[in-house]
Amino acid sequence: MEILFNWVGGATCILSYGDLKIAIDPVLCDKGTVQDYFWFKSKRLEQPKYSATDFENIDLWLITHNHEDHLDKKGLSKISLESKLICNVNSYKTLKSAGLNNMTILKWGQIESCKFKEYEISIEAIPAIHGVNPLSAYLAGQVNGYFISIKKRLEESTIYITGDTVYRKVIKVALKGREIDLMIPNMGAAKEGTWIMTLTLNSKMLKKLIMDLQPRKVIPVHYGTFEHYIESVDAIKDLHDKRIEIIEVGDRLVIR
């Protein structure tokens, strides 16, 4: 099944399968915007790139959590009342306050099945541990990764979206035996080298995760966009893994 992958910037991307559109974590603030996370502030370093029609007719939104670098005011404005949303517990109130109602909250291990047009979709919430430091992970709140199966007649595609997580064996256990056509890892090694400690995947963790899960294709996102994303894309390139596809913000990649 052919997938059109569109990276808007940060954690935000859009997946298109023919006339089916799935979008992830809308953060669309402008370059130079400073976000306040109480323990630290972070400036957006890159402008998000998208067309006027990219966020039209989104069938399904996947919201991993409510941190502002994943869900901001401008991003919320792009979510249509007609779109179905899958979210975690701590993003529900933010979405509800924006007037959105077509939501399903998933906890780790829970599955939601739905149908759009000719597509049957299954979404499972996968554990995401938002920090090496247990205290940081606790304060960050629960985050969802998602494993998605999309079927159309005899064709099926599977996608794993890591969400903001570090490497933990609980992820390997949750995805044991799954075939993964596309993995979308949130990179950047956020806050690595500070007292807060690493909050998202770095290249060494990515290498372990790829070894564990053996995805067919990997498209990293969530690096370079904000100041607190510490690790550059060069560290990912240095893995020299042919399954990893490095793209630029605003790029559209066809995956077959």
Secondary structure, 3 states (H helix, E strand, C coil): CCEEEEEEECCEEEEEECCEEEEECCCCCCCCCEEECCCCEEEECCCCCCCCCCCCCCCEEECCCCCCCCCCHHHHCCCCCCCEEEECHHHHHHHHHCCCCCEEECCCCCEEEEEECCEEEEEEEEEECCCCCHHHHHHHCCEEEEEEEEEECCEEEEEEECCCCCCCHHHHHHCCCCCCCEEECECCCCCCCCCCCCCCCCHHHHHHHHHHHCCCEECCECCCCECCCCCCHHHHHCCCCCCECCCCCCCEEEEC
